[in-house]
Amino acid sequence: QSVLTQPPSASETPGQRVTISCSGGSSNIGRNTANWYQQLPGTAPKLLIYSNTYRPSGVPDRFTGSKSGTSASLDISGLQSEDEADYYCAAWDDSLNGWVFGGGTKLTVL
Amino acid sequence: EVQVLDSGGDLVQPGGSLRLSCAASGFIFSSYAMSWVRQAPGKGLEWVSSISGTGGSTYYADSVRGRFTISRDNSKGTVSLQMNSLRGEDTAVYYCVKDRNYYGSGTANWFDPWGQGTQVTVSS
């Protein structure tokens, strides 16, 4: 299983809000920043949130990242059908001396 | 525009070798680390390897250490992944990614952009 723990799935109706959690430990999220990636069906992943809370240019402000202790969260408000995708958290792990990813959360917009 | 273009994926027999390549453009190549991330069919993302800007530091996932070798040619703006002793569990789409920092490790680092991916299939 993955070092970072995410719920395998999430769903909500259009216009609503959903939060995806990412639970890690003291050697990864507890010490380093968390990033989030969005993978639309059939495409390569794309950077969505970096350094816990920052959005790259072009990412709508409906996407918000946060971090507390050894966990990170991705909040998506005003859900749209085009937000249906897989979402992954990631962080550098000082103990493993490498990157660790969450198992991914498949978001369904009902 | 910053771009990375990965290539070299193929069908290879178990125990065989394959070399993936990635051509980067639109940035000062030697100032940034580069990495490879893979995704097995129907599975999540798995980090494979990273290399620092000058190539002096390399990092590997336990699952590939001793079998895979990452390298870069800063004069050509390319990064490669030499994969030996391939196994069925290495079957995946391999993505080349640009790191945010020079070192390839630690905090305040992330992957952007990602290549389109190249398919590696290990099967007899």
Chai-1 contact restraints between the chains, C-beta under 6 A:
chainA,res_idxA,chainB,res_idxB,connection_type,confidence,min_distance_angstrom,max_distance_angstrom,comment,restraint_id
A,N32,B,T107,contact,1.0,0.0,6.0,A-B,restraint_1
A,T33,B,T107,contact,1.0,0.0,6.0,A-B,restraint_2
A,T33,B,A108,contact,1.0,0.0,6.0,A-B,restraint_3
A,N35,B,W110,contact,1.0,0.0,6.0,A-B,restraint_4
A,A44,B,Y95,contact,1.0,0.0,6.0,A-B,restraint_5
A,A44,B,W114,contact,1.0,0.0,6.0,A-B,restraint_6
A,A44,B,Q116,contact,1.0,0.0,6.0,A-B,restraint_7
A,A44,B,G117,contact,1.0,0.0,6.0,A-B,restraint_8
A,P45,B,W114,contact,1.0,0.0,6.0,A-B,restraint_9
A,L47,B,D112,contact,1.0,0.0,6.0,A-B,restraint_10
A,Y50,B,W110,contact,1.0,0.0,6.0,A-B,restraint_11
A,S51,B,A108,contact,1.0,0.0,6.0,A-B,restraint_12
A,Y88,B,L45,contact,1.0,0.0,6.0,A-B,restraint_13
A,W92,B,S105,contact,1.0,0.0,6.0,A-B,restraint_14
A,W92,B,G106,contact,1.0,0.0,6.0,A-B,restraint_15
A,G98,B,W47,contact,1.0,0.0,6.0,A-B,restraint_16
A,G98,B,Y59,contact,1.0,0.0,6.0,A-B,restraint_17
A,G98,B,A61,contact,1.0,0.0,6.0,A-B,restraint_18
A,W99,B,W47,contact,1.0,0.0,6.0,A-B,restraint_19
A,F101,B,L45,contact,1.0,0.0,6.0,A-B,restraint_20
A,G103,B,G44,contact,1.0,0.0,6.0,A-B,restraint_21
A,G104,B,G44,contact,1.0,0.0,6.0,A-B,restraint_22
